[in-house]
Amino acid sequence: MYRRPWFRTSPTGALIERAMSNLDAAEATLLNIAPPSYVLGQLPSLLNHVQRHLIPKDPRRQEFESIAHQFGVQEQTRRRSRSGAERPPEGQPEVQRALPDEDRGRIVSAVRGASSAALREQLRVRSFRNVLLATALLMTMLAIGIAVLGLISPTTVPLCFEPERSGQTVVVCPTAQSSLLTTSDVAGPVAPDVDDAVKQTAGPWDLLTVELVGLTAAAVGAATAIRGIRGSSGPHNLPVALAALKLPTGAVTAFLGLLLMRGQFVPGLSALDTSAQILAWALVFGFAQQLFTRLVDQQAHNVLDSVRGADTRPEPPPP
C-alpha cells in the first residue's frame, strides 16, 4: 500500500487549507438545502462570521446585514449584550419564519465570500511563515559554514586583537591570548612578527565560541520580542518561525560585528584587552540582531492582525 511521505502529510500545510475549503463548500451546500428554521437560527453566528472577514463596504456584507436587520438579528444581539439574555421587544410580534429563496441565496453568497476571505488570510500567514523559515535556514547554513571555516582554518578569518601599551603588545583571541611582545626597542629582521603570533594564538574554537555567545544573546532577545506578539489560533506557528530566524541571525551578527571591530571600522574599539571583552562584545552584537529583525517583527504583527479569527473583535457595522 502506497503511503505519502511525511512532509506531504504535514498538519500545517496545504492539506489543512484544502480541507477547510471543502468544509466551507459543504457548509454553503447545507445552507442551501436546510429548512428555513435552521438558517434563521444560524443567522447570529453567520452574521458574526461575515462581519469578521468582509470589509464594511463589501456589497455582500451590506446585503447580509440588511437581511439580518429584517429578521431582527442585530436588535436581538444588542439586547443580549446589554441585559445578558434575549428578550423580545415590547409591542413587537415574533419575527416571521418564512425565508425567501432570494434572501437565502444572498446569505449563502455572503457566507461563502467570508469563508474565502478567511482562507486567504490564512494563506498570507502561511506564505509569510514560509519566507521566515527559508531565511532562517539560509542563516543557519551560513552560521554553520562560518563555524566550520574556523575549525578547519583558524587563521583565515581570525577574530584576534593586538592591544599595545608602553611598547608592548599582546595578541588576544576569543579563547586564548599570547605572551607579551616587545616591539619598541626591537627593529630589523629579528623583530617579533605580530602576524606569526596571531597564527599561533588563534584556535579552531574561536569562531564557534563567538557564534554560540551571539546565539545565546539572540535567544534572550527573541524571548523578549515574542512576548509582545499576539497568539494565533491558526496552524502556522508564526512566533516559532520568528524565533528560528533570530537565533542564527544573532550568531552571524556577533561574528560580523567583531570582524568590523578588528578592521578598525569603529574608532576607539579596535583594541580589546582580554578574551572576556571579546566575548562580551559578541554578546552585545548577538543581542543587536533585534535592530535588523525589528522590521520583521512589525510585519509579523501586521500579518497576525490581518487574520480576524475568533480571538479578534470584528469591525463595527457602518452607521
N, C-alpha and C positions, 0 to 999 in steps of 0.2 A: 504493500500500500504506500502510495506516494505521500510524503509529508512536506509541507512548505518549510523553508529554512526559518530559524528563529527570528532573523531580522525582518522577515516579511510578515510575521505574526505578532509584531510588537503591539502592545495595547495602547501605545501613544501615537500611532502613525495614521496613515490614510484609511486603514480599515475601520477605525473608530468613526472617522468622519463619514465614510460611506454608510456605515450602519445608522448614524444619526440622520443622514439624508433619507434613507429608506424608512426610518421611523416617522420622519416628518411627512413623507408621502402617505404613509399608512394613516397618520392622524388626519390628513386632509381628506382622504377617502372615507374615513369613519364619519367625519363631519358632514360629508355629502349624503351619506345614506342613513345617518342616525335620525331618530324621531325628533320632532321639534322640541319636546320637553328636555331631551338630553342636551341639545345645542344651547338652549336658553339657560340651562343650569350651568353650563361651562362658560357662559359669557364673561363673568368677572375675571376668571383666570386667563381666558383668551385676550381680554382687554389689557390685562397687565402685561401679557407676553408681547402684544403688538406695540404698546407704549414703550416698552424697554428697547425694542430693536428697530423700530421705524421712527424716522425723524418727524417732528410735529407737522411739517409741511407736506408730508407724503400723502397723496390723494387716497391711497388705500387706508391709511390710518384715520384720516378725516371721515371717510365713509363709515368705517367701523365704529368710531366714536359717536357718529350720528345715529347709527343703529342701536348702539348700547344706550344712548340717551333716550331713544324712542321707547325702549323696554325698561327704562328706569334703573339701569345697572349702575351708572355713575352716582345717582342720588342715593341708592342703597349703600354704595361703598362709602360715601361721605358720612351717612348716618351711622354706619358701623364704626368708622374711625372716631366719631365724636362720642358715641354712647357705649361702644363695645358690643352692641347687639343690634341686629337688624330689626327695625320696626316699620311697618307700613305707615306712610304719612296719613294724618287725619283728613278725612273727607276725600280721599283718593281711592278709587277702586283698585282691585288687584290687577296687575299687568296682564295683558292678553297673552295667550299661549300659542296663537297662530303665528307661524313663521313663513312668510312668503319665500318662494324659490329664489326670487331676485335678491332678497336680503341674505339668504343662505349662501348664494354664490359670492357675494361681496365679503361675507365673513370668512369663507374658505380662502378667498384670494388674499385677504389681509393676513390671515394666519400663516399661509404658505409663504408670503413675502417676508414676514417677520422671522420665520424659521430659516429661510435662505440667508437673510442678513445676519442672523446669529451664527450660522455656519461659516459665512465669510469672515466674521470676526475671529472665529477660532482658527481659520486658515491663515490669517495675518499673524496671529500669535505663533503658530507652528512655523511659518516661514522665518519670522524673526528669531525664534529659538534655534532653527537650523543654521542660520548665519552665525549666531553666537557660538554654537558647538563647532562649526567648521573653523572659525577663527581661533577658538581655544585649542583645537587640535593642532593647527599650524604653529601657534605659540608654544605649545608643549613640545613639538618636534624641534623647534628652534632652540628651546632651553636644553633639551637633551643633547642636541648637536654641540652646543657650547660646552656642556659638561664633558662630553666625550673628547672634544678637542683638548680640553685641559688635562684629561687623563692620558691621552696619547702623546701630546707635545706641550708640556707646561710652559715652555719658553716662547711659543708662538704669539700668544697674547697674554703676557704676564701682567697681573694687577699688583705690581710692586712699586714702591715709592722710595726715593732716596733723600731723606731729610739731611741737611748739612748744618752743623753747628761748630763754630770755632775751628774751622779747618778740618773737621772730621765728618764723615758721612757713614750711614748705615743703610743697608737695603732691607726694607720692611715689606713682607708679603702677607697675605691673609692668614697663613698657617705657620710662618716661620720668619726669622729675621737673621741677618748676618752679623758678624762681629764688626767693630768699629774700623773704618778705613781712613787713614790719614792721607789727605790729598794736598794740603797747602805747602808743605815743605818738600814734597817729592815731585820731581819732574823727569821727563825723558822716558825711555823705554821701560824703566823699572817701576814707573808709577802704577799704582793699583788701578785696574780696569773695573769700572762700576758694572759694565755690561757682563763681564765674567762673574761678578758677584751676584748679579740678578739671575744668571743661568744656574748658579749653584744653589741659590736660595729658593727660587720658585719651585713649588711642589705640585704633584699631579692632582691634589685635592683642593687647590686654591679656588678654581672656578666653581667647582661643585659646592664648596662651603659657602661662597658668596651667594650662589643661587638658592641654597637652602635657607639662608638667613632672609633673603628677599622674599622667598615663598612664604616663610613664616609671617613676615610683616604683612604680606598681601592677604594672608588668611585672616589676620586681625582686621584689616581694612574691609575685607569682604563681609565679615560678620557685622561690622559697624554699618555698612551700607545696606545690607539686605534687611536689617531690622525695620527700615523705613519703607520697604516695598510691600504693597498690599498683596495678601494672598489671593489666589485664584482657584476657583473650583474646576478649572479646565485641566486636561490631562497632560499639559505640555511642560510643566515644571520650569517655568522661565527663571525664577530665582536661582535654581540649581545651575542652569546654564550660565548665568551671570557669575556665580562663584567659580565655575570651571574656567571662565575666561580670566578672572582676576588673578588666580594663583600662578599660572605660568607667566602672565604679564609682569607680576611682581618680581619673579626670578630674572627675567630678561632686563627689566629696568634697573635692578640692582647691579647687574653686570655692566650695562651701558653707562650708568651714572659714574661708577668707579673708573671706567675707561675714559670718560670725559675728564675726570679729575686728574688722572695720570697724564693725559695730554695737555694739562695746564689750561683747559678750557675755562675753568672757574678760577679767577685770580685769587691768590691767598689760600687756596685749598688744594694745593698740588703737592704738599709735603707732609703726609701723615706720619706721625712719630712711632706708632705701635700697631701691632696686628689688631688689637682691640678697637682702635679708632677706625681701621678699615672695615671691620665687621659692623661697627656702629653706623657708619655711613651706608653700608649695604642695607642695613635695617631701615634707614631713612628713605633710601631710594626705592626699596621694595614697597614701603607704605605709600610712597609718592605716586604709585600707579593709579591711585584714586583720581589724580589730576587728568589722566588720559582716559580713564573709563567712566568718568563722571557723566559725560555726554551719553554714553551707552546706558547708564542708569536712568537718566532722564527719559531717554527714548523707551526704555522698558516700562517706566511709569505711564507714559502716554499710551503704549500698546495695551497695557492692562486696563487702563481707564476706558479704552475704547470698547472693551468687552463688557457689555451690560448684562452680566449674569444675574443670578438670584440674589447675590450679595451686594448689588448696586441699586441705588434708588433710581427709579425711572424719571424721565424728564416730565415736568409738569405739562398738562394739556394746554393748548393755546386758549386764550380768553375768548 
